[in-house]
Amino acid sequence: MCGIIGYTGPLDARPLLLNGLAGLEYRGYDSAGIAYFDGSMEIQVRKTTGKVAALKEKLRDDQEICHCGIGHTRWATHGGVTDANAHPHRFGAVTLIHNGIIENYHQLTEQYHLEGRLLSQTDSEVAAGVLDTIYRAHGGNALAAIKEFTSCLEGSYGFCILFQDHPGEIYALRHVSPLVAAYTPSGAMIASDLTAFIPFTREYFVVPEDCIIRLTPYEIHLFDQNMERITPEMLEINWNMDAAMKNGYPHFMLKEIHEQPDALKNTILPRMEQGLPDFSGDHIPDELFRDCSQIHIVACGTAMHAGMVARALMEPLIRIPVQVSIASEFRYQTPLIDERTLVIVISQSGETIDTLAAMSLAQSLGARTLSIVNVKGSTIARQSDYVLYTHAGPEIAVASTKAYSVQLAALYMLICRMALVRGLYTERQAADFMKELLEAIPAMEAMIEKKEEIRGIVKHLLNQPDAFFIGRGLDYAFSLEGALKLKEISYIHAEACAAGELKHGSIALISEQVPVIALATQNRVLSKTLSNVREVKARGAYVILILKAQTAVDEDIADVLLRIPDLADGFSVFPAAVLLQLIAYYASVGKGLNVDQPRNLAKSVTVE
C-alpha cells in the first residue's frame, strides 16, 4: 500500500524524491520520509507524520544538495501514526523503506536479539535490524547479506535499502509488493508505481519477484536468486504523461469521471473486428470460452462489484453456473473447481494480494485463469494464463471510477464473445450487443453533462449519518457500487439492499428523512421496484429515484427524479455508474472532505 521511490544520479535527489512522493501519495498518506547521502556521505533521515506537504515544510530550510536517496509515504499497518513509526527506518549501517507486512517479525525480534533496541512498533524496523546483523556477519557484502535476509522473511515486501558504506547505491528486492525501475538520462530510479517516473522516461521494467536489484548513478544491475546477472524485460508506458496530472480539475476523481467515455473507447474499439468482439490480439483463444462448464469471478471491492454485474448478465445468457467470490474469502475456502472451470480475476492494479492468492489457489486446482487488469506487466497479469488489459490509463483517486467502467466493458465483451462461440448468439445478435455497448458511451457523456443538476440534489445527504441504496436484479448489483462510493469518500454509512428484501429486516432502519437512493432502470422488475419505493416513502424516507428517460411514473412517487438515457436494460449500468459516482463526489465535496485521499484507505491493497 505504501509509496516508495529511490533515485541515484547527477540531479539533486531531494526535490526529485519529494515530488515523486507527492505523486505516489494516493498509495498511503499517514506519514512520509526520505533518507539520503549528504555531502560527507553520511546517511540523513528526515520524516514526519502527515502528508508529503508536511515533510516538504520540515525540509524547507535545508538546502543541502544530495544525489542518492530513498523516500516513502506510509499507509499504517504495524504501529500507529507516529514520527517513530514513519519510514525510513535506520538500524546500524542499514536504512530502509518497506511496503508490505513481515508476518514473522515477532520471531525475528527474538531470534536476532532486537528486544530493547527498537525505536518503533513496526515490522519494518525489525527487518532493518535483522539485515544489519546479517550484513555485519558478511563483512559488508551487500548482495550476500540480502540473499540470506530474504530466506528469513515470511510475508510480502518491497524494500529499498541504503548501506552506510555503499554511498551512491540503492539496493532493492520484492516479494508480492510491486516495484518498477528505470534507467534514464537523468539517473537510475525505482518506485512502487509508474507515476513516480513522470516526466523522466517512458521505458521501465517490473522488478522480478525474489530478485535483487542494485542501482548506481551509471547503471542498474539485476541478480537472480543464484546471484547471476539477468537482463530485465523492458516495457513502455502506454498512456500520455498528462493522464497522471489534474489538468485544471479540482480533484483527480472528477477528472477520472470525465475520462470514462474515452477509457471505454480505448478498451473496446481495438478489440472489435467487423462489429464483433475479437480477442485474438490478446492471444485469448475461443476454446477458453467454449470448453468451460462453470465460471468463477474473483475480485475485491469495486472490481468484485463489476463481477456481480457481469454475473447477473452472464448466467441467464450462457446458462452455466457463475459464482462471484470476494478474493479474501475465496483464498481460504475449498471451492468446487476443476480443469473445466474458468476463473476470471479482476484487479485494477494487478497487484491486489488477496486476488493474487485466490488466482494461485484456482490454478493449483486445475482451473484456467483469465485476468482483467489495468497495469501492464503487473504480477497478476504475468501469472495468469491469459490477460485482458483495460486501457483506463492511471487512476490516481483512491475511489475507483474509470477502472470500474472499463472492467465492466471488458466483461461485457467477454460475455458477448462467449455467447457467440457457444452458439447462443448469431453474429447478428453479437453485433447488436456490441452496438448497444457502444451506445453506452454517449449515454455516459450525457450524464457527465448533468453534473451540476446532480450536485444540487445531494444537499440532503450532507448532514445525514446513513443512506440506503435499493434495486432489483442488475439494479441491485449497481447499487452495491453506489453505496461503496458514498461511504468511502463521504463517510456516510451507506447500505445496499435488494429491494425485495427490505421488508425482511432492513426497513426497520427507514425513518423520517433517511435518504434512499432507488434504482429502477430494469423494465422487467420496474413495477416491483416502484412498489418498494412507495414502501420506504410511506415511512418518511427521502427518496432519490433513478430511472430511464422515458419511464412514466407519478411525479410524487419520490422527492427527486433523476433520469438516465434510454438504453437496453443490461447497459443501464454505464450511465447509472456515472450518476452514482457524481452523487458520492459532490457529497464529499459538500462536506469539505479530501475526495482523492479518504481516511484509512489506499489505492493498491498489497497486504492482507
C-alpha positions in Angstrom: 0.0 0.0 0.0 2.8 2.4 0.7 4.5 4.7 -1.8 8.2 4.0 -2.5 10.7 5.9 -4.6 14.5 5.8 -4.9 16.9 7.8 -7.1 20.7 7.9 -7.7 22.3 10.1 -10.3 23.5 13.6 -11.2 20.4 15.5 -10.2 19.6 16.9 -6.8 17.8 13.9 -5.2 15.7 15.6 -2.5 13.3 17.6 -4.7 13.0 14.7 -7.0 12.1 12.3 -4.1 9.7 14.8 -2.6 7.9 15.4 -5.9 7.8 11.7 -6.6 6.3 11.1 -3.2 3.6 13.7 -3.8 2.7 11.8 -7.0 2.6 8.5 -5.0 0.6 9.8 -2.1 -2.6 8.1 -3.1 -0.8 4.8 -2.1 -0.6 6.0 1.6 -0.6 9.3 3.4 -0.3 8.7 7.1 3.3 9.9 7.2 6.3 10.5 4.9 10.0 10.5 5.0 13.3 10.4 3.0 16.8 9.2 3.6 19.8 10.4 1.6 23.6 10.5 1.5 24.8 14.0 2.4 27.9 15.8 1.2 30.1 13.8 3.6 28.5 10.5 2.5 26.6 10.1 5.8 23.0 8.9 5.7 20.5 11.5 6.9 16.9 10.6 7.7 14.0 13.1 7.7 10.5 12.0 8.4 7.2 13.2 9.9 3.6 12.3 10.4 1.1 13.8 7.9 1.2 14.2 4.2 4.1 14.9 1.9 3.4 18.7 2.2 4.3 18.5 5.9 7.6 16.8 5.0 8.4 19.5 2.4 7.7 22.1 5.1 10.0 20.4 7.5 12.8 20.4 4.9 12.1 24.0 3.7 15.2 25.5 5.2 17.5 22.5 4.5 19.3 23.4 1.2 21.9 20.7 1.1 22.2 19.1 -2.3 22.4 15.3 -2.5 22.5 12.8 -5.3 21.2 9.5 -3.9 18.2 8.8 -1.6 15.0 6.9 -1.0 11.5 8.2 0.0 8.4 6.7 1.5 4.8 7.6 2.1 3.1 5.3 4.5 -0.2 3.5 5.0 0.0 2.3 8.6 -0.1 -1.4 9.3 2.2 -2.3 12.2 2.1 0.5 14.7 0.2 3.8 14.9 0.8 7.0 13.0 3.8 8.5 14.8 7.1 10.0 13.8 9.0 7.0 15.1 6.8 4.6 13.1 7.3 6.6 9.9 9.8 5.4 7.3 12.7 5.3 6.6 14.0 3.2 9.4 17.7 3.1 10.4 19.4 0.4 12.3 23.2 0.4 12.4 24.6 0.5 8.8 21.2 -0.1 7.2 18.5 2.4 6.3 15.4 1.1 4.5 11.9 1.7 3.4 9.3 -1.1 3.2 5.9 -1.8 1.6 4.2 -4.9 2.8 4.0 -7.0 6.0 6.6 -9.2 7.6 4.5 -11.8 9.3 7.2 -13.4 11.4 8.6 -10.1 12.8 8.0 -11.2 16.4 10.1 -14.4 16.0 12.8 -12.4 14.2 12.9 -9.9 17.1 13.7 -12.8 19.4 16.0 -14.7 17.1 18.2 -11.7 16.4 18.0 -10.3 20.0 16.4 -7.0 19.0 14.4 -6.5 22.2 15.0 -3.1 23.7 17.0 -1.9 20.7 14.0 -0.8 18.6 12.6 2.7 18.5 9.3 2.0 16.7 6.4 -0.5 16.8 6.9 -1.5 13.2 7.8 -4.8 11.5 9.9 -2.7 9.1 12.4 -1.7 11.8 12.7 -5.3 12.8 13.7 -6.1 9.2 16.3 -3.3 9.3 17.7 -4.8 12.5 17.9 -8.3 11.0 19.5 -7.1 7.8 22.1 -5.1 9.7 23.1 -8.1 11.8 23.4 -10.3 8.7 25.3 -7.5 6.8 27.9 -7.2 9.5 28.3 -11.0 9.6 29.0 -10.9 5.9 31.7 -8.3 6.3 29.7 -5.6 4.4 28.9 -7.7 1.4 25.5 -6.3 0.5 24.4 -8.9 -2.1 25.3 -11.8 0.2 23.6 -10.2 3.1 20.4 -9.5 1.2 20.3 -13.1 -0.2 20.4 -14.5 3.4 18.0 -11.8 4.6 15.3 -12.9 2.1 15.5 -16.5 3.4 14.5 -15.2 6.9 11.3 -13.4 5.8 7.7 -14.5 5.8 5.1 -12.2 4.3 5.1 -9.7 1.5 7.6 -6.9 0.9 9.1 -4.4 -1.3 12.3 -2.9 0.2 14.7 -0.1 -0.9 17.9 -0.1 1.1 20.8 2.2 1.7 24.0 0.8 3.3 26.2 3.4 5.0 29.4 2.1 3.4 27.9 1.9 -0.1 27.3 5.5 -0.9 25.5 6.3 -4.1 24.0 2.9 -4.3 20.4 1.7 -3.7 19.6 -2.0 -3.2 16.0 -3.3 -3.6 14.1 -6.5 -3.6 10.4 -7.5 -3.7 8.1 -10.4 -2.9 4.5 -9.7 -4.0 4.7 -6.0 -3.3 5.3 -4.2 -6.6 8.4 -2.3 -7.6 9.3 -0.9 -11.0 12.7 0.5 -12.1 14.2 2.5 -14.9 17.5 3.9 -16.1 17.1 7.3 -17.6 19.4 10.0 -18.9 18.9 11.6 -15.5 20.0 8.6 -13.5 18.5 5.4 -12.1 15.1 5.3 -10.5 12.9 2.8 -8.6 9.4 3.2 -7.3 6.2 1.3 -6.3 4.3 2.9 -9.2 5.0 4.3 -12.7 3.6 7.7 -11.9 6.8 8.5 -9.9 8.8 8.3 -13.2 6.9 11.2 -14.8 8.5 13.1 -16.6 11.7 11.2 -16.8 11.1 8.2 -19.0 8.6 6.1 -20.8 10.6 2.9 -20.6 10.8 0.8 -17.4 10.8 -2.8 -16.2 9.0 -4.6 -13.4 11.5 -5.9 -10.8 11.1 -9.7 -10.9 10.0 -11.3 -7.7 12.7 -12.6 -5.3 15.5 -10.9 -7.4 17.9 -8.3 -6.1 18.5 -5.0 -7.8 21.4 -2.6 -7.4 21.0 0.9 -8.7 24.1 3.1 -9.3 24.3 6.5 -10.9 25.5 4.8 -14.1 23.6 1.6 -14.5 21.2 -0.9 -12.9 22.3 -4.5 -12.1 19.7 -7.2 -11.6 20.5 -10.5 -9.9 18.5 -13.7 -9.7 18.4 -16.0 -6.6 21.7 -17.6 -7.7 23.4 -14.2 -7.9 23.6 -14.4 -11.6 23.1 -11.2 -13.7 19.9 -11.2 -15.7 18.5 -8.8 -18.3 15.1 -7.3 -17.4 12.2 -7.2 -19.8 11.7 -3.6 -20.8 8.2 -2.2 -21.1 6.8 1.1 -22.3 4.3 3.3 -20.6 1.2 3.2 -22.9 -0.6 6.3 -21.7 0.0 10.0 -22.1 2.1 11.6 -19.3 -0.7 14.2 -18.8 -3.0 11.4 -17.7 -1.5 11.5 -14.2 -2.0 15.2 -13.8 -5.1 17.1 -12.7 -5.1 19.3 -15.8 -7.3 22.0 -14.2 -9.8 19.7 -12.4 -10.2 20.4 -8.7 -9.8 16.7 -7.9 -8.5 13.6 -9.7 -11.8 11.8 -9.1 -13.8 14.4 -11.1 -11.2 14.2 -13.9 -11.3 10.5 -14.0 -15.2 10.5 -14.1 -14.8 12.7 -17.1 -12.3 10.3 -18.7 -14.6 7.4 -18.6 -16.1 7.7 -22.2 -12.6 7.8 -23.7 -11.4 4.9 -21.5 -14.3 2.8 -22.8 -13.4 3.6 -26.4 -9.8 2.7 -25.8 -10.8 -0.6 -24.2 -13.5 -1.6 -26.7 -12.6 -0.3 -30.1 -9.2 -2.0 -30.6 -11.0 -5.4 -29.9 -13.7 -5.1 -32.5 -13.4 -6.8 -35.8 -16.3 -6.3 -38.3 -18.6 -5.3 -35.4 -17.8 -8.3 -33.3 -15.6 -8.7 -30.2 -12.3 -10.2 -31.1 -9.6 -11.2 -28.6 -7.1 -12.6 -31.0 -4.8 -9.7 -30.4 -4.8 -10.6 -26.7 -4.0 -14.2 -27.5 -7.2 -15.4 -25.8 -8.5 -18.5 -27.7 -12.2 -19.2 -28.2 -11.7 -22.6 -26.7 -11.3 -20.9 -23.3 -15.0 -19.8 -23.5 -16.3 -22.8 -25.4 -14.9 -25.5 -23.2 -15.7 -24.2 -19.6 -18.5 -25.7 -17.7 -18.6 -23.1 -14.9 -17.2 -19.7 -14.2 -15.8 -18.2 -11.0 -15.3 -14.4 -10.9 -12.9 -13.4 -8.1 -12.1 -9.9 -7.0 -12.2 -7.3 -4.2 -14.2 -4.1 -3.6 -15.2 -2.2 -6.7 -13.8 -5.0 -9.0 -15.9 -7.5 -7.3 -19.0 -5.3 -7.8 -18.2 -5.3 -11.5 -18.1 -9.0 -11.4 -21.6 -9.1 -9.8 -23.0 -7.0 -12.6 -21.4 -9.5 -15.1 -22.8 -12.5 -13.3 -26.3 -11.0 -13.4 -25.9 -10.7 -17.2 -23.8 -13.8 -17.9 -25.6 -16.6 -16.1 -29.0 -16.2 -17.7 -27.4 -15.9 -21.1 -24.7 -18.5 -21.0 -26.7 -21.0 -18.9 -23.8 -22.3 -16.9 -23.1 -21.7 -13.2 -21.4 -18.4 -12.5 -20.1 -17.6 -9.0 -18.7 -14.3 -7.7 -16.4 -14.5 -4.7 -14.6 -12.0 -2.6 -11.0 -12.8 -3.1 -10.1 -12.6 0.6 -12.7 -15.3 1.4 -12.1 -17.4 -1.7 -8.4 -17.9 -0.9 -9.2 -19.7 2.4 -12.0 -21.9 1.0 -12.1 -25.2 -0.8 -14.0 -24.2 -3.9 -15.6 -26.7 -6.3 -13.1 -26.1 -9.1 -11.7 -28.4 -11.8 -9.9 -28.2 -15.1 -13.2 -27.1 -16.9 -13.5 -24.1 -14.7 -12.7 -20.6 -16.0 -11.7 -18.3 -13.2 -11.8 -14.6 -14.1 -9.8 -12.4 -11.7 -10.2 -8.7 -11.8 -7.8 -6.1 -10.3 -7.1 -2.6 -11.3 -3.5 -2.6 -10.1 -2.8 -6.2 -10.9 -1.1 -6.4 -7.5 -4.0 -7.0 -5.1 -2.6 -9.6 -2.8 -5.9 -11.4 -1.9 -6.8 -11.6 -5.6 -3.3 -12.9 -6.5 -3.5 -15.6 -3.8 -7.0 -16.6 -4.9 -5.8 -17.0 -8.5 -2.9 -19.1 -7.4 -5.3 -21.4 -5.5 -7.5 -21.7 -8.6 -4.6 -22.6 -10.7 -3.4 -25.3 -8.2 -6.9 -26.9 -8.5 -6.6 -27.1 -12.3 -8.6 -24.1 -13.4 -7.6 -21.9 -16.3 -7.4 -18.2 -15.3 -8.1 -15.0 -17.2 -7.2 -11.7 -15.6 -8.7 -8.3 -16.3 -6.1 -5.7 -15.2 -5.1 -2.2 -16.0 -1.3 -2.3 -15.4 0.9 -3.9 -18.0 3.4 -6.3 -16.5 1.8 -6.5 -13.1 2.1 -9.7 -11.0 -1.5 -10.9 -11.7 -1.1 -10.2 -15.4 2.1 -12.2 -15.6 1.0 -15.1 -13.5 -2.5 -15.6 -15.1 -2.9 -18.0 -18.0 -4.5 -15.2 -20.1 -4.7 -11.5 -19.6 -7.1 -8.8 -20.9 -5.7 -5.4 -20.4 -8.1 -2.5 -19.8 -7.0 0.9 -21.1 -8.1 3.3 -18.5 -4.7 5.0 -18.0 -3.5 5.8 -14.5 -6.2 6.2 -11.9 -5.0 8.4 -9.1 -8.1 9.0 -6.9 -8.4 6.2 -4.3 -12.1 5.8 -5.1 -12.2 3.8 -8.4 -14.3 5.3 -11.2 -13.0 4.7 -14.7 -11.3 1.4 -13.7 -14.8 0.1 -12.8 -16.3 1.2 -16.1 -13.6 -0.4 -18.2 -13.7 -3.6 -16.2 -17.4 -3.7 -17.0 -16.7 -3.1 -20.6 -14.2 -5.9 -20.7 -16.6 -8.3 -19.0 -19.4 -7.3 -21.4 -17.2 -8.1 -24.4 -16.3 -11.4 -22.8 -19.9 -12.3 -22.3 -20.7 -11.4 -26.0 -17.8 -13.5 -27.3 -18.7 -16.4 -25.1 -22.3 -16.3 -26.3 -21.1 -16.2 -29.9 -18.6 -19.1 -29.7 -21.1 -21.3 -27.7 -23.7 -20.8 -30.4 -26.1 -18.8 -28.1 -25.7 -15.7 -30.3 -25.7 -15.4 -34.0 -23.2 -12.9 -35.5 -26.1 -10.5 -36.0 -27.1 -10.8 -32.3 -23.5 -10.3 -31.2 -23.1 -7.3 -33.4 -26.3 -5.8 -31.9 -24.9 -6.4 -28.4 -21.7 -4.6 -29.3 -23.7 -1.7 -30.9 -25.6 -1.3 -27.6 -22.4 -1.4 -25.7 -21.0 1.4 -27.8 -24.2 3.4 -27.3 -23.4 3.4 -23.6 -20.5 5.8 -24.3 -22.6 8.8 -25.3 -25.1 7.9 -22.5 -22.2 8.4 -20.1 -21.2 11.7 -21.7 -24.8 12.8 -21.3 -24.7 12.0 -17.6 -21.5 13.9 -17.1 -23.1 17.0 -18.6 -25.8 16.8 -15.9 -23.2 17.1 -13.1 -24.5 20.5 -11.9 -28.0 19.1 -11.6 -26.6 16.1 -9.6 -24.6 18.5 -7.4 -27.8 20.3 -6.4 -29.7 17.2 -5.2 -27.0 15.8 -2.8 -27.5 18.6 -0.3 -30.0 16.5 1.6 -27.3 13.8 2.1 -24.7 16.1 3.7 -26.0 16.0 7.3 -27.3 12.5 7.2 -25.5 9.7 9.0 -27.0 6.9 6.9 -28.2 6.3 3.4 -29.7 3.3 1.6 -29.5 2.1 -2.0 -32.2 -0.3 -3.3 -32.7 -2.1 -6.5 -33.6 -5.4 -8.1 -31.6 -7.7 -10.4 -29.0 -5.6 -12.2 -30.1 -2.5 -10.3 -29.1 -4.2 -7.1 -25.7 -5.0 -8.5 -25.3 -1.4 -9.5 -26.4 -0.2 -6.1 -23.6 -2.1 -4.3 -21.0 0.1 -6.0 -23.1 3.2 -5.4 -23.1 2.5 -1.7 -19.4 1.8 -1.6 -18.6 5.0 -3.4 -20.7 7.1 -1.0 -19.3 5.5 2.2 -15.6 5.6 1.2 -15.3 9.3 0.3 -18.2 11.0 2.2 -18.0 8.8 5.3 -21.8 8.5 5.3 -22.8 5.0 6.3 -24.4 3.5 3.2 -26.0 0.2 2.7 -27.2 -1.5 -0.5 -30.3 -3.7 -0.2 -32.0 -5.9 -2.6 -35.3 -4.0 -2.8 -37.4 -7.1 -2.2 -35.5 -7.9 1.0 -36.4 -4.6 2.6 -39.4 -6.0 4.3 -37.4 -8.8 5.8 -35.5 -6.6 8.2 -33.8 -3.6 6.8 -36.9 -1.5 6.5 -36.8 -1.2 10.3 -34.0 1.4 9.7 -36.1 3.6 7.5 -37.4 6.7 9.3 -38.2 10.3 8.6 -35.8 11.9 6.0 -33.5 8.9 5.8 -32.0 9.1 2.2 -33.0 6.2 0.0 -31.4 6.1 -3.5 -33.6 3.8 -5.6 -32.5 2.4 -8.9 -35.4 1.4 -11.2 -33.8 1.0 -14.7 -34.8 -2.6 -15.3 -38.1 -2.8 -17.1 -38.8 -6.5 -16.2 -39.0 -5.7 -12.5 -39.9 -2.0 -12.7 -43.4 -2.3 -11.1 -42.0 -4.3 -8.2 -39.2 -1.8 -7.5 -41.7 1.1 -7.6 -43.7 -0.8 -5.0 -40.7 -0.9 -2.8 -40.1 2.8 -3.4 -43.7 3.5 -2.1 -43.0 1.4 0.9 -40.0 3.5 2.0 -41.7 6.7 1.1 -44.7 5.8 3.3 -42.3 5.6 6.2 -40.9 9.0 5.7 -37.8 8.3 3.6 -36.3 11.0 1.4 -36.2 9.2 -1.9 -34.0 9.9 -4.9 -35.3 7.7 -7.7 -33.1 6.9 -10.7 -34.9 5.7 -13.8 -34.8 5.8 -17.6 -35.8 9.0 -19.5 -39.0 7.6 -21.0 -40.2 5.7 -17.9 -43.6 7.1 -16.8 -44.2 7.4 -13.1 -46.2 9.7 -10.8 -44.2 12.8 -10.1 -44.9 12.5 -6.3 -43.5 8.9 -6.0 -40.1 10.3 -4.9 -38.6 13.5 -3.7 -36.2 13.7 -6.6 -36.3 12.0 -10.0 -33.0 11.5 -11.8 -33.3 10.2 -15.4 -30.6 8.4 -17.4 -30.7 7.9 -21.2 -32.8 5.1 -22.5 -30.7 2.0 -23.1 -31.4 -1.7 -23.1 -31.7 -2.9 -19.5 -28.4 -4.7 -19.5 -26.5 -1.5 -20.4 -28.0 1.0 -18.0 -25.1 0.4 -15.6 -22.8 2.7 -17.5 -24.8 6.0 -17.2 -26.0 4.9 -13.8 -22.4 4.4 -12.7 -21.5 8.0 -13.7 -24.6 9.3 -11.8 -23.8 7.4 -8.6 -20.1 8.4 -8.8 -21.1 12.1 -9.1 -23.5 11.7 -6.1 -20.7 10.4 -4.0 -18.2 13.0 -5.3 -20.4 16.0 -4.6 -21.4 14.6 -1.2 -17.7 14.5 -0.3 -17.1 18.0 -1.7 -20.1 19.4 0.1 -18.7 18.1 3.4 -15.3 19.6 2.8 -13.5 16.2 2.8 -10.4 15.1 0.9 -12.1 13.5 -2.1 -9.0 11.9 -3.6 -7.5 10.6 -0.4 -10.2 9.4 2.0 -9.1 8.4 5.5 -7.8 5.0 6.2 -7.8 4.0 2.5 -5.1 3.5 -0.1 -5.2 2.7 -3.8 -3.5 -0.6 -4.1 -4.0 -3.2 -1.4 -0.8 -5.3 -1.3 -1.2 -6.5 2.3 -3.8 -8.8 4.0 
